[in-house]
Amino acid sequence: MRPYRVIVGKRILGPLAGIVALVTAAVIGVAAPAAADGRDGETHRIFATREGLVGKHTANGHTISKRDHFVALPSRRALSADGSGAFSVRVCRADSTRCEYAPVWDVGPWNTTDDYWSATRHAARDLPKGTPQASAAYRLGHHGGKDLFGRTVTNPAGIDLADGTFWDGLGLLSNAWIDVTYLWQGSARTGIVAADGDTLNVRTGPGTRYARTGLAAHAARVPLLCHARGEQITGTRGTTNLWYRIGAGNWVSDAYLNTGSGDALAPAC
């Protein structure tokens, strides 16, 4: 039996006991390059599926609406209360052309105790950080190719996306590998999105003349990496020309953020 190794960028992590195969990011999407700014959390490349289930209830009691905006992760350890973004993620297309910031409001896919983003994961401890158990089961035959409930795994999903996140936020047409940043892991100060509706437009720069590059869901908690002065905007939180960079090439107006203390929350860009 060969030890399990994981290639992350140019680093090789391992060996880890109990795993049979050599794993690479290209094979199962274990990890994408690190987040553009280490203060916003770790980023892993994960296979995403569309949740659907309109009219049903999520694990936190939220009633799923058409084109809703949230994600599901396979552990209750990262479940936000309905209406809260205490646990939020940035999900981006693999080509980085579109991203969405969304709260974690459901548990799944496949497992319910697989906090694979944690260094002290609750289940499947023989797998490296960043590898969903379902992905290892599907690609490598981990646990006999079954999830932790004993069901045969038919796709390598480690995250579910609500329909609005899937279609409108990322513009996906089918299930796909995406880059997921677990924002609660970051050290940056944060703000809470107070959208006038379900979502807020994310721009490539500090103004509406900049291209829209994605969405931030209402209630999502986003990192405030730095700030700049730009176009004056009137929003749910007042009128201001203050903008925050919340990711690489991702900007939102402070007029739609509950930040608490303004400029003091982040350095100048």
Beta strands, then each sheet from edge to edge (+ up, - down):
strand 1: 4-8
strand 2: 11-16
strand 3: 43-50
strand 4: 71-73
strand 5: 88-93
strand 6: 99-107
strand 7: 157-161
strand 8: 176-182
strand 9: 190-193
strand 10: 199-203
strand 11: 212-217
strand 12: 221-223
strand 13: 226-235
strand 14: 238-247
strand 15: 250-253
strand 16: 257-258
sheet 1: 1+ 2-
sheet 2: 10+ 11- 6- 4- 7+ 3+ 8- 5+
sheet 3: 12+ 9- 16+
sheet 4: 13+ 14- 15+
end
